[in-house]
Amino acid sequence: MLQRQSEMGEEGEQTPIVALCLVADRHKAPFGFSAITRTFDDHSDADIWKEGMWAIINRPVRYIAVSRQVPKGSTPNNIEVLVDLTIVNDKDPVPPGFTALDFTADSREKGLRKKYICIKTAARSSVVDAIGDIIILAKSKRPPMGYSQAGEIDGMLVCYKHVVIPNRSAPLRCPTATRTLRTCTQG
């Protein structure tokens, strides 16, 4: 059975994701974001822009980066959380209510080849669950138990897991932000 190896710990996995972006350099993720750099199943590189063997020097890479960091001064009523995620072909329409991520956040380069990652957000106060974890599978073609399949990018499967949002009436507090992913607490 696969076990979650996370730099977020158990508590972080229960905090909903509030933002998602693509980055061309895993070390230049926007403030408050953490890049998913390893696959869940075999711990290989989670680059979702795979090039052929000939592109070793200056090859483009793409990573999915997520944030659970709540902006300072936010209240549960004005926080958006990620509620759905899907992968679509670039020739297909973006599903209603979704936003396509078509450029990287750090370099403003094209996000993916022939695909778009589409996200749907909703007010935290209007939902009981949201996406709390995103994983990438390199070899397995079925998501682990509890995860849903968003789609495939360059042979890698992107999966997500819904979590119940902690007590919606309590205000959120976030510790001072750092370059790494932080978790927020209720209080």
matplotlib code that plots the C-alpha trace (Angstrom):
import matplotlib.pyplot as plt

x = [0.0, 1.2, 1.9, 1.9, 5.3, 4.6, 6.5, 3.1, 2.5, -0.9, -2.4, -1.6, -3.4, -6.7, -6.3, -8.0, -5.9, -6.7, -4.7, -2.9, -0.5, 2.1, 5.8, 8.7, 11.3, 10.4, 12.6, 10.7, 7.2, 5.2, 5.2, 3.2, 3.2, 5.0, 5.8, 4.9, 8.3, 8.0, 5.5, 3.4, 3.9, 7.6, 9.0, 10.4, 10.5, 7.0, 7.8, 4.7, 6.4, 8.4, 10.9, 12.6, 16.1, 17.7, 16.6, 18.9, 20.4, 17.9, 14.9, 11.6, 10.0, 6.7, 5.5, 2.2, 2.4, -0.3, -1.0, -2.9, -1.9, -4.8, -4.1, -3.6, -6.8, -9.1, -12.3, -13.9, -16.5, -14.0, -11.6, -11.8, -10.9, -10.2, -13.3, -12.6, -9.8, -9.7, -7.4, -8.7, -7.2, -6.3, -8.9, -11.8, -13.7, -13.0, -15.8, -18.4, -17.3, -13.6, -10.6, -7.8, -4.2, -2.5, 0.7, 3.4, 3.2, 7.0, 8.0, 4.7, 5.6, 3.1, 1.8, 1.5, 1.6, -1.8, -3.5, -4.9, -5.2, -8.6, -9.6, -12.9, -13.0, -15.8, -16.2, -15.0, -18.2, -20.4, -18.9, -18.4, -15.5, -12.7, -9.5, -7.0, -4.3, -3.0, -0.7, 0.9, 1.3, 4.1, 3.4, 0.0, -3.0, -5.6, -5.8, -5.2, -8.3, -9.9, -8.5, -10.2, -8.6, -8.3, -6.6, -3.4, -0.5, 2.4, 1.7, 1.4, -1.9, -2.9, -5.2, -6.8, -8.5, -11.4, -11.3, -13.9, -13.3, -12.7, -15.3, -16.5, -17.5, -14.1, -11.8, -8.6, -5.2, -2.0, 1.5, 3.9, 4.5, 7.7, 8.9, 7.6, 4.0, 2.3, -0.8, -3.5, -5.2, -8.7, -9.1]
y = [0.0, 3.5, 5.8, 9.6, 11.2, 14.9, 17.9, 19.2, 16.6, 15.2, 18.5, 20.2, 17.5, 18.5, 22.2, 23.0, 24.2, 27.9, 28.3, 26.3, 27.4, 26.1, 27.0, 26.6, 26.6, 24.7, 27.0, 30.1, 29.2, 32.3, 33.4, 30.9, 28.2, 24.8, 22.9, 19.2, 17.9, 14.1, 11.6, 9.8, 6.2, 5.9, 9.2, 10.2, 13.8, 15.2, 17.4, 17.4, 18.7, 15.7, 16.2, 13.6, 12.3, 14.9, 17.9, 17.5, 21.0, 23.9, 21.6, 23.2, 21.8, 22.4, 21.7, 22.1, 24.4, 24.7, 27.1, 26.6, 30.0, 32.2, 35.9, 38.0, 39.7, 37.2, 35.9, 32.6, 34.4, 35.9, 32.9, 30.9, 27.2, 24.8, 22.5, 20.8, 20.1, 18.6, 18.3, 19.1, 19.0, 22.4, 22.1, 21.3, 24.0, 24.9, 23.4, 26.0, 27.6, 26.5, 28.6, 27.3, 27.7, 28.5, 30.2, 29.6, 31.9, 32.5, 33.0, 33.6, 30.8, 28.5, 26.2, 22.8, 21.3, 20.4, 20.4, 22.7, 22.3, 23.7, 24.7, 25.6, 27.6, 28.5, 30.6, 28.6, 29.5, 28.0, 24.5, 21.6, 20.0, 21.1, 19.7, 19.1, 17.1, 16.8, 14.0, 12.9, 9.3, 8.2, 4.5, 3.7, 4.4, 4.2, 6.8, 5.5, 4.9, 8.2, 10.1, 11.1, 11.3, 14.8, 13.6, 12.6, 14.9, 13.4, 9.9, 11.0, 10.9, 13.9, 13.0, 15.0, 14.3, 16.1, 16.9, 18.1, 21.7, 22.3, 24.2, 26.9, 29.4, 29.7, 32.4, 31.2, 32.2, 31.7, 31.9, 34.3, 33.3, 31.8, 30.4, 27.0, 25.8, 26.7, 25.4, 27.5, 26.8, 27.5, 29.6]
z = [0.0, -0.9, 2.0, 1.7, 2.1, 2.5, 3.6, 4.9, 7.5, 8.5, 9.6, 6.3, 4.3, 5.9, 5.0, 1.6, -1.3, -2.0, -5.2, -7.9, -10.6, -13.0, -12.6, -15.0, -12.1, -9.0, -6.9, -8.2, -7.1, -6.1, -2.5, -0.4, -3.1, -3.0, -6.1, -6.4, -7.4, -6.9, -8.1, -5.5, -6.7, -7.6, -6.3, -9.7, -11.0, -11.3, -14.3, -16.5, -19.6, -20.6, -23.5, -25.5, -24.8, -27.1, -25.0, -22.0, -22.0, -21.3, -21.5, -20.4, -17.3, -15.7, -12.1, -10.5, -7.4, -4.7, -1.9, 1.3, 2.6, 3.4, 2.7, 5.8, 7.0, 5.1, 6.7, 5.9, 3.8, 1.3, 0.9, -2.3, -2.2, -5.0, -5.4, -8.8, -11.1, -14.6, -17.6, -21.1, -24.5, -25.9, -28.7, -26.3, -24.6, -21.0, -18.8, -17.5, -14.2, -14.7, -15.3, -17.6, -16.5, -19.7, -18.6, -15.9, -12.9, -12.7, -16.4, -18.2, -20.7, -22.2, -19.4, -21.2, -24.7, -26.1, -22.7, -20.1, -16.4, -15.5, -11.9, -10.3, -7.1, -4.7, -1.6, 1.4, 3.3, 0.6, 0.5, 2.9, 1.2, -1.1, -2.7, 0.0, -1.8, -5.3, -6.4, -9.7, -10.6, -13.0, -13.4, -11.9, -14.2, -11.4, -8.5, -5.0, -2.8, -1.8, -4.8, -8.0, -11.5, -13.0, -16.2, -17.9, -18.9, -20.9, -19.5, -15.9, -14.0, -12.0, -9.1, -6.3, -3.0, -1.4, 2.3, 4.7, 5.4, 9.1, 11.2, 8.8, 11.4, 13.1, 11.6, 10.0, 11.3, 9.3, 10.7, 9.2, 5.6, 4.4, 1.1, 2.1, 2.2, 5.5, 7.1, 8.7, 11.9, 13.2, 16.2]

ax = plt.figure().add_subplot(projection="3d")
ax.plot(x, y, z, "-o")
ax.set_aspect("equal")
plt.show()
